[in-house]
Amino acid sequence: MSTAPEIAGWNHTYSGKVRDLYAPASGDDDRMLVVASDRVSAFDHVLEPGIPGKGALLTRLSNWWFSQLADVPNHLAGEPPVEVAERAMLVRSLDMLPIECVVRGYITGSGWLEYQESGTVCGIALPEGLQNGDKLPEPIYTPAYKAPLGEHDENISYEKSVELVGEARAAELRDASLAIYRRAAELAEAKGLILADTKFEFGTDEDGVLRLADEVLTSDSSRYWDLASWQNGSTPAERMASFDKQIVRDWLAANWDKQGTPPELPQDIIDRTVARYEELLTRLGA
């Protein structure tokens, strides 16, 4: 993993799979600085090499979505230092909840694999006869336990989320996640895009207010497809023409058995991923 950059007036405190976290060196400010690196992760591993410019692209996309969802309380708390402004967010310190709030509007990925075996996604029964990439009758909420770095995130039941954060907070997370997904999916569709699924993270502030945090609706946390291709494509690859890191996932799945250290990403995979990230921003008008 690459070394987190030094930033004047800020002390590096933590590095996740993709982001580096900083606290103010003065100690008299409860805000934090979150810097998006060019690291890319898949299947719970940080891959090599990184994707040049990725941090700036995804920060731009997050900020655009935060502006579209301005009425939803979030973690933003001012302008970041100029030297990292393109790839950083200045945020208020929150008590982060240990749940990834996943919403699926279409069936694909690990959900499709489970559905083929049991007719369910994360234990939720779905209608018979669905095909890979099909739209679900209604979006479904499938929370996951957010594992520490180096460990695998774990799909959990809604009941388990209640055990982790309490009944009222679990319901608030579910309802907020579904509402934000529906709004974002409608906006994306107006731009000729499908938001197939996404994951949100939330934290609470000192007053107990639930706030949307971390990245939001980016190419790393979401699957975006081209609407026309989904409507007219004759194969899964054509129907699910992706604007996210699915290119990376697909290459890794075909070239790695998920044992040991992942192989290095080839240059053409990196170039294609950057191009799709940039095209998504253009399509959305971000």
N, C-alpha and C positions, 0 to 999 in steps of 0.2 A: 504493500500500500504506500502511495506517495506521501511525503512529509507535508503536513499542514503548513501553509505559508505564515510567516511572521507578519503581524499587523500592528502598527504603532498604536499604543494605548489599549491594546487588547491581549489577553492571555488565552492561549489555546487550552481548552479543558477536556475536549473529547472529540474523537473521530468515529463516525458511524460508517456504514458501508459506502455512502456517497457524500455525506455532509460533514463539515468540520464546525465545531461549536467553540465559541469564544466568550469569555467574561470580561467586563471592563477592568483594566488594570488598577483603576482608582479605587475600586471596591465600594463606591458610593452610588452605584447605579444598578438597579435590578434588571435592566434590559440585557439581552444576549445578542450575539451576532452569529448568524447561521450562514456559512459559506458553502455554496454548492461546488463540489470539485468536478473534475472531468472523469472521475471513476465511474465505472458501470458495473452493476451487479445483476446476476441471474442465478436462479436456483440456490439462493442464499450464499453465493460466493462473489467476492470482488474479483473482476476479471482484469487481465492485462492484454494489451495496453489500454489506457483510457481513451475516451473519445474527445478529441480536441474541440473546445468550444461548447461542450455539452452543458457545463454548469451555467454558463450565461444564457444559453437557449432555454433551459428549463426554468431558470429564475424569471426570465421574461414571461414565460407562459404562466407560471404561478401568479405573478403579479397581475397579469391581465385577468386571470380568473378571479382573483381576490377583488378586483375592481368591478367585475360583473356581479359579484355576490356581496356588494358593499353593505347590505343590510344584515348579513350574517356576521356575528361577532368573530373576530379573528385575532391573530397574535401580532400583527404588524404594529410597530411602535416608532416610526420615524424613518429617516433616510440613513442608509449605511455609509461607512467611510468611503470616500471617493475612489480610493485605490482598488476596492473590491465591489464597487457599486453595481457592476453589471451582473455579478453572480452571488450577491449576498442580500440577506434580509435582516434588518434590525427589528428584533421582536421582544415582546415582554416575556418575562420568565413565567412559565406556567407549570402547574403540577400535571405532567403528561399522564394520560390514562393508558394502561397497558393493553389496549385493544386496537387492532387495525379494523376499521369499519369498512368492510368490503360490500359493494353493491354490484349485482350482476343483472344486466338487462337482456343479455344474450348468452347462449350456452356455448362455451368453448374452453380450451385449455384443460386444467385439472378437473373442472366441472364436467366437461364432456366425457372425460375418462371415467369418472365416477358414475355418471348417468348411464353409460353403456353397460356397466356392471350391475347397477342396482336400481336404476330409474330415479335416482336422487342426486342432488347437489348439496354437499355439506349436510346431508341427512334430510333435506327438504324434498318431499316427493313432488315430482313434476309429471306432466301429461306424457303419455306414451307417444312414440313416433317422431320425437324431435330429431333433427339432424344437426350436425356440427355447424355452428354459426347461426342457428335459428333464434329469432326473438322470443323471449319468454312471455307468457300471458301477462305477467306483471313483474317488475323488478323485484329481486329477492335480496335480503340482507343476510350476509354470511360472515359473521365476525371471525377474527383470528386473534390468537394471543401473540403479541409482539415479543419475539424472543430476543435475548441479548445477542450482540455481535458474535458471529461464529456458530450460532445455534439456529435450528430451523423454526420458522414461524409455524404455528399450529392452528389449524382450523378448529374452531370450538362451536358448541351449540349456543343458541341464545340464552339458554338456561345457565350455561357456564359463565357467560358474560355477566349475568345477574349476580352470580356468586362472587365475581371479581370486583364489580363496581357498585353493586346494589341495584334494586329493582327500578327505582326512579331514574337513576343515571343511565342504566342500560337501555331503558325505553327512550330516553332523550337522545342517546347516541343513535339508536336505530331510526327514530323518526327524523332526526336532522339529516342523517346520511341519505335516506331515501328521498327526502325533499330536495336536497342539493343535487343529487343525481338526476332527478326528473327535470329540474330546471336546466342543468347543464346539457342533458341529452337533447332537450328541445332546442336550445340555442345551437348546439352542434349540428343538429339535423337541418336547421335553417341555412347552415353553411355547406350542406352537402356531405356531412360527416355523420358517422354513427359512433356514439360513445358506448361501447359494448360492455365495459365494466370499469370499475375504478375502486380505489381505496382511500379512505380519509383517516386522518389522525386528529384527535382532539385533546385539549387540556383544559384545566380550570384555573381561573385567576384567583386573586386573594379574596374576591367576593363570592367565589363559587360559581361564577358565570362560565358556561361552556363555550370554548373558543376553538374555531377551526385553526389548525396549526400545521407546521411542516410544509411540505409541498402540497399543491392542490391541483388535481386534474391535469397533471403533466404526462408526458410520454413515458415516464418511468413508472408512474403509479396507475396508469390507465391504458386500456386498449381502444384505439381509434381506428375505424375502418372507413373506406370510401363508400358513400351511400349508393352511388350508381353501380359500382362494382358488386356490392352486396346484392343489389336487386337483379342484376343481369348476369352475374358470373355463373359458370356451369361447374366449377370445381371449388372445393374449400379454399384453395390458395387464391383463386380469383375473387371469391365472395368476401374473403377476409383480408383484403389488401390493406396492410397495416401502416400506420403512421407513428409507430412506437418502437420499442426495442424488441418486438417480436422477431425481427430479423436476427438479432443476437441470440434469442432463445432458440429459434429454429436451427441455427447453425450449431449451437452448442449441443442441442439434443441429438443432432446427427453425427457429431464428432467427439462425443465424450460420454462415458458410461456412468458419470456422476460419482466416480471413485477417485480419490486423491485430488491432485491439483488440476484445475481446468486448463485446457490448452490455450495458447495465446490467440487472440482474435486476428484474423487476416485483414490486410488493409482494405480489401474490397468490401468486407462486412462493415468496417468502421465508416468508410465513405458513404455507403448506402444508408446507414443509420443516420448519419448527420444530414444527408439530403432529405430524408423523410421527416426528421425533426423540423428542419427549416420549412419544408412544404406545409406541414401542419400549422405552423405559425402564420404563414401566408394565407392559408385557407381560412383560418379563423379571423384574420385581421388583427392579430395580437402585436 
